[in-house]
Amino acid sequence: MERSASNIGSFWLWRRRVALVLGLTFGCFWFFWGLFEAIGYNFVSGILELLAAGGTLLLSTFLATRWPLVGGALLLAAGLAPLIALPISGHGVPALALIVVLPPLLAGLLFLSLGRMPRPPE
């Protein structure tokens, strides 16, 4: 079965849009979570969370818009890091791991798959 150029282009754009929405939504969530934690609870902890979680995810997503393989690999690493850190910290709740791990992991995998596909014709 042969794919037309318009089908390949729409499939490519669909995966890119889903990856962008996942990366930006999750990055903004952690960015504002850290900001509000810094304002209301603990300034140093909140700023570290803002920069470490939110900043990393947003920066990785922005890098992935230009270089899908680089940004996808960073998002994949950001999704896999909590799988190691959560059991060590004693917060190994499976639901928490799914909430923290899945969005950047899926966004990273989608961006990595985009990096291997040729860009659709305009």
C-alpha positions in Angstrom: 0.0 0.0 0.0 1.5 3.3 -1.1 1.2 6.4 1.0 0.6 9.8 -0.7 2.6 12.9 0.3 -0.4 14.5 1.9 -1.0 11.4 4.2 2.7 11.4 5.2 2.6 15.1 5.9 -0.6 15.0 8.0 0.8 12.0 10.0 4.1 13.8 10.6 2.2 17.0 11.7 -0.1 15.0 14.0 2.8 13.4 15.8 4.6 16.7 16.1 1.6 18.5 17.5 0.9 15.8 20.1 4.5 15.8 21.2 4.5 19.6 21.5 1.3 19.7 23.5 2.6 17.0 25.8 6.0 18.6 26.3 4.7 22.2 26.8 1.8 21.2 29.0 3.8 19.1 31.3 6.7 21.6 31.3 4.4 24.5 32.1 2.7 22.5 34.9 6.0 21.9 36.6 7.2 25.4 36.0 4.2 27.0 37.6 4.1 24.3 40.4 7.6 25.3 41.3 6.8 29.0 41.1 3.8 28.7 43.4 5.7 26.5 45.8 8.4 29.2 45.9 5.9 31.9 46.6 3.8 30.1 49.2 5.9 27.5 50.8 9.6 27.2 50.5 11.5 29.6 48.2 14.6 27.5 47.6 12.8 24.2 47.0 10.3 25.9 44.7 13.0 27.6 42.6 14.9 24.4 42.3 11.8 22.6 41.2 10.9 25.4 38.8 14.4 25.2 37.2 15.0 21.5 37.4 11.7 20.1 36.3 9.8 22.8 34.5 12.8 24.5 32.9 14.4 21.2 31.7 11.1 20.0 30.1 10.4 23.4 28.5 13.9 23.7 27.2 13.9 20.2 25.8 10.6 20.7 24.1 11.8 24.0 22.5 15.0 22.2 21.4 12.9 19.4 19.9 11.0 21.8 17.7 14.3 22.5 15.8 16.2 19.3 16.4 13.8 16.4 17.1 16.5 13.9 17.9 18.3 16.0 20.5 15.1 17.3 22.2 13.5 13.9 22.0 16.5 12.3 23.7 16.4 14.9 26.4 12.7 14.4 27.0 13.2 10.6 27.1 15.9 11.1 29.7 13.6 13.4 31.7 10.9 10.7 31.6 13.3 7.9 32.6 15.0 9.8 35.5 12.0 9.6 37.8 11.9 5.8 37.3 15.2 5.7 39.1 14.7 8.6 41.5 11.2 7.8 42.9 12.0 4.3 44.3 15.2 5.7 45.9 13.4 8.6 47.5 10.7 6.4 49.0 7.9 7.9 46.9 7.5 4.9 44.7 3.8 5.2 44.3 2.8 3.6 40.9 0.2 6.3 40.1 2.7 9.0 40.8 5.3 7.3 38.6 2.8 7.2 35.7 1.9 10.9 36.1 5.5 12.0 36.3 7.0 9.6 33.8 4.5 9.1 30.9 4.1 12.6 29.5 7.8 13.4 28.9 8.4 9.8 27.9 5.7 9.8 25.2 6.7 13.3 24.0 10.4 12.1 23.7 9.4 9.0 21.8 7.3 11.0 19.4 10.0 13.5 18.8 12.6 10.7 18.3 10.3 9.1 15.7 10.0 12.5 13.9 13.7 12.9 13.7 14.0 9.7 11.7 11.2 10.7 9.2 11.9 13.1 6.3 10.1 16.4 6.7 7.0 16.4 4.6 6.9 18.6 1.5 5.4 22.0 1.9 
